[in-house]
Amino acid sequence: MDVLRIIHVSVLESPPPSLEARIHGLLPDLSPAQVRVAHEVLRDPAAVASSTIGELAARCGTSLPSVTRFCLALGLSGYAELRLTLAAESGRTSTSWERGAGAEVGPDDSLSEVLRTLLRADARALEDTVAELDVAALGEAVRAISDARRIDLYAVSGSACVAEDLRLRLHRIGRGANCWSDVHNALTSAALLGVGDVAVGISHSGETIEVLEPLQRAGRQGARTIAITNYPRSPLARAADVVLLTAARDVTFRTGGLSGRHAQMLVLDALYIGVAQRDYTLSEQAFDATAEAVSSHRTRRTPG
């Protein structure tokens, strides 16, 4: 069976990332005054779309320049463009903003309600990640990994499970990679990288020192560096040559939880398949050979 043909996917044209996703990605780097503006926009986007800049500033207890700086941080030209963007998205994503707001679990929520909240958060994380991911940067990362002499993956905690999955997938198609979750081992490996090598740092927050330090060291050694993170202005993103953004939103008791990991897995899956596609025939041969090697360790289905 042609397994790689089964998993081969086409890249569909995605809608642009929602304003809500962009705001959540920037929240950790906004000033306190800008955070108040962000929360007001997230709380009632329709009201903001119909308000003047002075009315919004008054509701948030901040100044007109703070509102303007918030707009600029989003990549908008000013408050007028913020209002236009909110108005344009209101019809297309009216239920989307409501779903995004339902990411909190209350003390009296039933397990059925908890499940629905988790489903909304995870589905939204995948949708927003596809919309926000820079496909050109993804292609650059695919080429770097495909052509690399050595590949290092740095991640800890939950992200380490995702990194290990990528390591195993690359191994299946003949691309050896090292996955380091201990900072001493990661730094030791990074010190031996150089031009022609690739280092990938995976951190939801982008602030994990155990991931940041070896990625920075690998970069100083001349290796190509790739960051996979939820926050575009995080230290990890700033340290990397290529940044691949996820767009997961935290749920109560679940900071950087499975919705974040699902989004990371989506990005890494795209990386893996992209690498496999670049040398399709060899990847297919390696996949078939490794499948045959373990085939005797599967039980056979019996009819009836």
Backbone torsions as a table, in degrees:
resi	resn	phi	psi	omega
1	MET	NA	137.3	179.8
2	ASP	-82.1	87.9	-172.8
3	VAL	-66.1	-40.3	-177.8
4	LEU	-65.6	-28.5	177.1
5	ARG	-70.1	-29.3	178.5
6	ILE	-69.1	-41.1	-176.3
7	ILE	-89.3	-6.4	178.4
8	HIS	-62.9	131.4	-177.8
9	VAL	-127.0	155.0	173.8
10	SER	-96.8	145.8	176.1
11	VAL	-86.9	113.9	179.2
12	LEU	-87.5	151.8	177.8
13	GLU	-67.8	125.5	-177.0
14	SER	-102.9	152.1	174.5
15	PRO	-68.7	158.6	178.4
16	PRO	-64.2	155.9	-180.0
17	PRO	-59.8	140.4	-179.3
18	SER	-67.9	154.7	176.8
19	LEU	-62.1	-36.4	178.7
20	GLU	-59.5	-45.3	179.9
21	ALA	-63.1	-40.2	179.4
22	ARG	-64.9	-39.6	179.3
23	ILE	-63.8	-45.8	-179.9
24	HIS	-61.6	-37.1	179.7
25	GLY	-67.2	-26.6	-176.5
26	LEU	-95.3	-14.0	-173.2
27	LEU	-48.7	-45.3	-176.8
28	PRO	-63.5	-18.9	-174.6
29	ASP	-106.8	2.7	179.6
30	LEU	-85.3	153.6	175.2
31	SER	-70.9	162.3	179.0
32	PRO	-54.4	-40.2	179.5
33	ALA	-65.8	-40.9	179.9
34	GLN	-69.4	-32.8	176.7
35	VAL	-62.5	-39.3	177.9
36	ARG	-63.2	-39.3	177.1
37	VAL	-65.0	-44.2	-179.7
38	ALA	-59.3	-44.9	-179.2
39	HIS	-64.2	-35.4	178.6
40	GLU	-68.9	-39.5	177.4
41	VAL	-64.2	-42.9	179.4
42	LEU	-67.6	-35.4	-176.7
43	ARG	-70.1	-43.4	-175.4
44	ASP	-147.5	75.6	-176.6
45	PRO	-61.7	-33.5	-179.4
46	ALA	-65.1	-40.1	179.4
47	ALA	-66.1	-39.1	178.7
48	VAL	-65.1	-40.7	-179.0
49	ALA	-61.0	-26.3	-178.6
50	SER	-103.8	8.1	-178.5
51	SER	-102.5	154.2	170.6
52	THR	-79.9	165.3	179.6
53	ILE	-63.6	-34.1	178.2
54	GLY	-67.7	-39.2	178.7
55	GLU	-65.3	-42.4	179.0
56	LEU	-65.6	-43.7	179.5
57	ALA	-60.3	-40.9	179.8
58	ALA	-65.3	-42.4	179.5
59	ARG	-64.0	-31.3	-177.3
60	CYS	-92.8	-4.1	-178.9
61	GLY	63.8	39.8	-177.8
62	THR	-136.7	-174.3	-175.2
63	SER	-100.3	164.7	176.7
64	LEU	-61.4	-43.2	178.5
65	PRO	-60.4	-32.7	178.9
66	SER	-66.0	-39.0	176.7
67	VAL	-64.2	-43.1	179.4
68	THR	-63.4	-42.9	179.1
69	ARG	-63.6	-34.7	175.8
70	PHE	-61.7	-44.2	178.8
71	CYS	-62.2	-43.5	179.6
72	LEU	-64.2	-36.6	178.7
73	ALA	-62.6	-28.9	177.9
74	LEU	-81.1	-3.6	-178.0
75	GLY	85.8	15.6	178.2
76	LEU	-94.7	159.7	-177.9
77	SER	-78.0	-20.1	-179.6
78	GLY	166.6	-168.4	-174.9
79	TYR	-66.6	-34.3	179.3
80	ALA	-59.8	-42.8	179.5
81	GLU	-69.2	-34.1	175.8
82	LEU	-59.3	-47.3	-179.5
83	ARG	-62.6	-42.4	179.5
84	LEU	-64.2	-41.6	-179.8
85	THR	-64.8	-43.9	178.3
86	LEU	-62.6	-40.8	179.3
87	ALA	-65.9	-39.5	-179.7
88	ALA	-67.1	-35.7	-177.9
89	GLU	-83.0	-16.9	-172.8
90	SER	-61.9	-40.1	179.2
91	GLY	-75.9	-41.0	-176.6
92	ARG	-71.0	-33.2	-172.8
93	THR	-129.3	31.3	-178.6
94	SER	-58.7	-41.2	177.9
95	THR	-78.2	-24.0	-179.0
96	SER	-64.8	-43.5	178.8
97	TRP	-63.1	-37.5	178.9
98	GLU	-65.0	-41.8	179.4
99	ARG	-64.4	-40.4	-179.3
100	GLY	-63.7	-33.0	-178.9
101	ALA	-72.6	-16.8	-177.6
102	GLY	-88.8	40.6	-177.5
103	ALA	-98.9	10.1	178.3
104	GLU	-105.9	139.8	177.5
105	VAL	-104.9	120.6	-179.9
106	GLY	-85.7	160.9	-177.9
107	PRO	-64.9	-21.9	-177.2
108	ASP	-105.9	6.3	179.6
109	ASP	-66.0	138.4	175.4
110	SER	-74.5	165.6	178.2
111	LEU	-63.2	-32.4	176.7
112	SER	-64.4	-40.8	178.2
113	GLU	-67.5	-38.7	176.7
114	VAL	-60.5	-44.4	179.6
115	LEU	-61.1	-42.0	179.7
116	ARG	-66.1	-38.4	177.5
117	THR	-63.0	-44.0	179.7
118	LEU	-65.0	-39.8	179.1
119	LEU	-63.2	-44.1	178.6
120	ARG	-61.7	-44.6	-178.2
121	ALA	-63.5	-43.6	-177.3
122	ASP	-70.3	-43.1	179.5
123	ALA	-63.7	-41.3	180.0
124	ARG	-65.8	-38.3	179.0
125	ALA	-60.2	-42.7	179.9
126	LEU	-67.7	-44.4	-179.9
127	GLU	-60.9	-47.8	-177.0
128	ASP	-70.3	-32.1	177.8
129	THR	-65.2	-43.8	177.6
130	VAL	-62.1	-40.1	-179.3
131	ALA	-69.5	-36.2	-173.2
132	GLU	-88.9	-21.5	-174.6
133	LEU	-64.8	130.9	177.7
134	ASP	-79.6	107.1	-175.3
135	VAL	-65.9	-33.1	177.0
136	ALA	-64.4	-41.9	177.1
137	ALA	-65.7	-38.4	176.7
138	LEU	-59.9	-43.9	178.1
139	GLY	-63.5	-37.5	177.7
140	GLU	-64.7	-40.4	178.6
141	ALA	-66.6	-40.1	178.2
142	VAL	-59.9	-46.8	-179.6
143	ARG	-63.5	-41.4	-179.1
144	ALA	-62.8	-45.9	-179.2
145	ILE	-68.0	-40.7	-178.8
146	SER	-63.3	-35.8	-176.6
147	ASP	-94.3	-0.6	-171.8
148	ALA	-69.9	144.2	172.5
149	ARG	-75.4	-45.9	176.0
150	ARG	-133.9	149.5	-179.8
151	ILE	-128.0	123.4	174.5
152	ASP	-111.0	137.1	174.8
153	LEU	-118.7	125.2	-179.7
154	TYR	-115.2	124.6	178.8
155	ALA	-166.3	152.8	177.0
156	VAL	-132.4	167.5	176.2
157	SER	54.6	-136.3	-175.9
158	GLY	-61.5	-34.8	179.8
159	SER	-66.3	-24.2	179.3
160	ALA	-65.3	-33.0	177.8
161	CYS	-65.4	-39.3	179.0
162	VAL	-67.9	-41.5	179.2
163	ALA	-63.9	-40.6	179.6
164	GLU	-64.8	-36.3	177.4
165	ASP	-62.8	-42.0	177.3
166	LEU	-63.5	-41.8	179.2
167	ARG	-57.3	-45.9	-178.6
168	LEU	-66.7	-38.2	179.1
169	ARG	-65.1	-44.9	177.8
170	LEU	-62.3	-37.9	178.4
171	HIS	-60.6	-37.4	-178.8
172	ARG	-62.4	-25.0	-178.9
173	ILE	-110.9	22.1	172.4
174	GLY	80.7	20.4	178.7
175	ARG	-111.3	98.9	-178.7
176	GLY	-71.5	135.9	177.9
177	ALA	-141.8	152.5	175.4
178	ASN	-106.0	137.7	179.1
179	CYS	-117.5	118.7	-174.8
180	TRP	-118.0	123.1	176.0
181	SER	-112.5	-10.9	174.9
182	ASP	-96.3	127.1	-172.0
183	VAL	-64.2	-34.2	178.9
184	HIS	-65.0	-46.1	178.2
185	ASN	-66.2	-37.7	179.5
186	ALA	-63.5	-46.0	179.8
187	LEU	-64.9	-38.1	178.4
188	THR	-62.0	-43.7	179.1
189	SER	-68.4	-41.8	-179.3
190	ALA	-60.9	-34.1	-179.3
191	ALA	-65.3	-19.5	-178.0
192	LEU	-99.9	-0.4	177.2
193	LEU	-80.4	166.5	178.7
194	GLY	-163.8	-164.2	179.2
195	VAL	-59.1	133.3	-177.9
196	GLY	97.7	-8.7	178.0
197	ASP	-102.9	164.9	-179.3
198	VAL	-132.2	136.7	174.6
199	ALA	-121.2	132.0	-178.5
200	VAL	-119.0	122.0	176.4
201	GLY	-106.6	130.0	-177.4
202	ILE	-121.5	116.5	179.8
203	SER	-154.4	123.2	179.7
204	HIS	-57.4	-49.9	-177.9
205	SER	-77.4	-26.5	-174.8
206	GLY	74.3	11.8	-176.6
207	GLU	-117.8	3.4	-177.1
208	THR	-72.6	114.2	-174.8
209	ILE	-62.4	-36.4	-178.9
210	GLU	-64.8	-19.1	175.7
211	VAL	-97.0	-39.1	-177.2
212	LEU	-65.0	-47.6	-174.9
213	GLU	-59.5	-50.0	179.5
214	PRO	-66.9	-32.1	177.2
215	LEU	-64.6	-42.7	177.9
216	GLN	-63.4	-41.6	179.7
217	ARG	-63.3	-42.3	178.7
218	ALA	-62.1	-39.5	178.4
219	GLY	-63.9	-41.2	178.2
220	ARG	-65.3	-26.6	178.9
221	GLN	-80.0	-7.6	178.0
222	GLY	104.2	0.5	179.7
223	ALA	-74.7	153.8	173.5
224	ARG	-77.5	132.3	-175.0
225	THR	-115.6	138.2	-178.3
226	ILE	-128.3	130.8	177.3
227	ALA	-112.6	136.5	172.8
228	ILE	-120.8	110.2	-172.4
229	THR	-150.5	164.4	-179.7
230	ASN	-90.0	-11.4	-170.9
231	TYR	-125.4	115.4	-172.3
232	PRO	-68.4	-20.0	-179.6
233	ARG	-106.6	13.9	-179.5
234	SER	-70.6	160.0	177.8
235	PRO	-56.2	-37.6	-179.7
236	LEU	-65.7	-42.7	178.9
237	ALA	-63.3	-40.8	-179.5
238	ARG	-68.1	-25.5	-176.8
239	ALA	-84.4	-14.5	-170.6
240	ALA	-96.1	153.7	174.1
241	ASP	-75.6	-36.7	-178.6
242	VAL	-127.7	132.8	-178.9
243	VAL	-120.2	127.1	175.6
244	LEU	-115.5	116.6	-171.8
245	LEU	-97.9	135.2	166.5
246	THR	-96.1	170.9	-177.4
247	ALA	-140.5	50.8	179.2
248	ALA	-87.0	152.2	179.1
249	ARG	-118.5	134.2	-177.3
250	ASP	-69.9	144.2	175.5
251	VAL	-113.7	154.6	180.0
252	THR	-46.4	132.4	-179.8
253	PHE	64.8	16.3	-170.2
254	ARG	-141.8	39.6	180.0
255	THR	-59.7	124.3	-177.6
256	GLY	62.7	29.5	-173.0
257	GLY	-75.8	-152.8	-172.7
258	LEU	-64.5	-29.7	177.2
259	SER	-61.9	-37.8	175.6
260	GLY	-65.9	-41.1	179.8
261	ARG	-69.6	-37.4	176.1
262	HIS	-61.5	-41.1	178.8
263	ALA	-65.9	-42.5	176.5
264	GLN	-60.1	-43.3	-178.5
265	MET	-63.1	-37.0	177.5
266	LEU	-61.1	-45.4	179.8
267	VAL	-64.5	-44.7	-178.5
268	LEU	-68.6	-34.0	175.7
269	ASP	-62.4	-42.2	178.2
270	ALA	-64.0	-39.4	176.5
271	LEU	-61.1	-48.4	-177.8
272	TYR	-60.1	-49.3	-178.3
273	ILE	-66.2	-36.6	177.1
274	GLY	-61.3	-41.4	177.7
275	VAL	-65.4	-43.3	179.5
276	ALA	-61.9	-37.9	-179.4
277	GLN	-66.4	-30.9	-174.9
278	ARG	-65.4	-31.0	174.8
279	ASP	-130.6	69.3	-167.5
280	TYR	-57.9	-46.9	-175.2
281	THR	-63.4	-48.9	-179.9
282	LEU	-64.5	-38.9	178.4
283	SER	-62.8	-42.1	179.3
284	GLU	-63.5	-42.7	178.9
285	GLN	-63.9	-43.5	179.3
286	ALA	-64.6	-41.2	179.9
287	PHE	-63.0	-44.5	179.7
288	ASP	-65.3	-41.5	-179.1
289	ALA	-64.3	-42.3	-179.4
290	THR	-71.6	-32.2	176.2
291	ALA	-65.8	-41.0	179.6
292	GLU	-66.9	-33.8	-176.8
293	ALA	-63.9	-30.9	-178.1
294	VAL	-105.5	4.5	-174.3
295	SER	-62.7	-30.6	-177.9
296	SER	-74.0	-9.0	-179.9
297	HIS	-99.5	16.8	173.6
298	ARG	-112.1	137.9	176.2
299	THR	-72.6	146.0	179.9
300	ARG	-88.9	138.7	177.5
301	ARG	-73.1	137.7	176.3
302	THR	-104.9	139.1	-179.8
303	PRO	-65.1	151.9	176.2
304	GLY	90.3	NA	NA
